[in-house]
Amino acid sequence: MTALPDFIIIGAMKCGTSTLQAQLAVQSGVFMTTPKEPNFFSDDAVFARGMGWYQELFANAGPDDLKGEASTHYTKLPTHPQTIARLHPHCPSLRLVYMIRNPLQRAVSHYIHEWSEGRMGDDPVAEFARHSEMVEYGRYAWQIAPWIDAYGADSIMLTSLEQLKADPQGELSRVSAHIGLQQPVLWHDELGQQNVSAERVRKIPFQNVLIYNPVATALRRALVPKPLRNAIRDSRKITSRPELPATLRRRLERRFLSDRQDLAQLFPGHPALSLCYPFAIETAHA
């Protein structure tokens, strides 16, 4: 048995890949790696661990299992430009799944993610100005075009968070058919939605020492009432999605609509073209 993937969920970040990965992982005949996102072919430091490290991630797969992983860094141009060049020589015949969503909503979720990690401040306008990747990762046509060049359009399934929410069982079945799974699949509602940005708690300095240290945890539970602990935790959440100023929103919409034209050329008539770009209709009627 070759310890290499049969399929990869290649992104995009904050588009439901964790939820899809979790659903596939509980299906008979599918093996998904731990960690969920090895990011092996994208991240220099991980790639330096060598192919042996990567292949070991699939060592526990059954002999007839379809083997997969889900690394959103694989569609993060220009941050990780070497992914395909590193991957294709080892895996020239992959089945690929690319998940997208409304790119404006994806960008806001990206901001919330970075805010919760303590890497961005409280002003989204300033952070969008400083971090172009929050827009670039949502230029889906630009991100997926090199994969089409390398693997062919038939190897890539485009889907979206919107489709997964509208028809979870049907979309899971379509994904499973694309990756070559023969047996029926079942959507598990009890798994819920994975890696939800609004539920993330903002990190603080020395968090591992102050919060996750066993001694600190015991003291906190003994000395601080649970309602107060919960209130402190909730104060480090974003309670409502940030509203982008109209000027910034219009600028982002123009950028994303230009990319949508390219995406329509790559995937003509795809449902995501309308589901993920409601502002395209609004712009046409303006």
Secondary structure, DSSP 8 states (H G I E B T S, - for coil): ---S-SEEE---TTSSHHHHHHHHHTSTTEEE-SSS---TTT-HHHHTT-HHHHHHTTTT--TT-EEEEE-GGGG-TTT-TTHHHHHTTT-TT-EEEEEE--HHHHHHHHHHHHHHTTSS-S-HHHHHHH-THHHHTT-HHHHHHHHHHHH-GGGEEEEEHHHHHH-HHHHHHHHHHHHT--S-----GGG---S-GGG-B---TTHHHHTSSHHHHHHHHHHS-HHHHHHHHHTTB--S-----HHHHHHHHHHHHHHHHHHHHHSTT-THHHHS-HHHHHHHH-
